[in-house]
């Protein structure tokens, strides 16, 4: 009897780890908005990370977070760091890793707490008309085994996508004033 209970208990404990072997570990999210401003004006605004304080959902959650900066904003190598006691914001930094002037800005997001993670992100601008611009904001991530099991219970694409869309909608309001 004890052997049967031990076997059942071992299976119950092992089952989530086995299932996690077959669950995705990567995710990618992208959202977009049309802004009624010329492409050059929009790009020149979004390439400066300090401007994210005016539209990022995460900056709005804790407007009192500690911020620090290294380098020249709007250029490759610029680092914007944050430190918040709010667990939704946590601590981390983002670095501009690439710029295609007028088209694309790439970042590396380095989260330090409440969890450690490094993820690439980007913002793209595309001219729709001479006076309107489509802005896309994207983010990729990885949830390592066995934490990837959380994908079965949480929709990260929607959670992160909703936050990106909130930021883009706020960006639209800021730039169309």
Secondary structure, DSSP 4 states (H G I P E B T S, - for coil): -HHHHHHHHHHHHHHHHHHHTTS--EEEEEEEEEESS-HHHHHHHHT-GGGGGGT-HHHHHTTT-EEEEES-TTSTT-EEEEE-SSTTT-EEEEEEEEEETTTEEEEEEEEEESS-EEEEEEEEEEEEETTEEEEEEEEEEE--TTGGGGGGT--HHHHHHHHHHHHHHHHHHHHT-
